[in-house]
């Protein structure tokens, strides 16, 4: 009977550890799916900086007397990128202003195309 007594605790240990392993894997997968607040902030700032860079490209193209079609296309693509919302209201306000400036430049470019 010693073998029957030793088999019972082994099966109890196996059944107790299996749900725990599933829970650990589920928790790990959930953590991987959740974006870190710091990373979301970095992405928002990176997107805003990218828009400012595209606006500079457009400004330089227009000052050189070019139509700036490439710069406008890149500006449009960057503006369409998803913008993460940050908890900092001041940062969101600044990013809203950058988005607005980019949208104004795209609207002005559309007006120039229509007039031509």
Long-range contacts (C-beta under 8 A, 24 or more apart in sequence): 35-84, 37-87, 40-84, 40-85, 40-86, 41-84, 41-86, 41-88, 41-91, 43-84, 44-83, 44-84, 44-85, 44-86, 44-91, 44-95, 45-91, 47-78, 47-81, 47-83, 47-84, 47-95, 48-94, 48-95, 48-98, 50-78, 50-81, 51-75, 51-78, 51-79, 51-98, 51-99, 51-101, 51-102, 52-98, 54-78, 54-102, 55-101, 55-102, 55-105, 58-105, 68-109, 72-105, 72-106, 72-109, 75-102, 75-105, 75-106, 76-106, 78-102, 79-103, 79-106
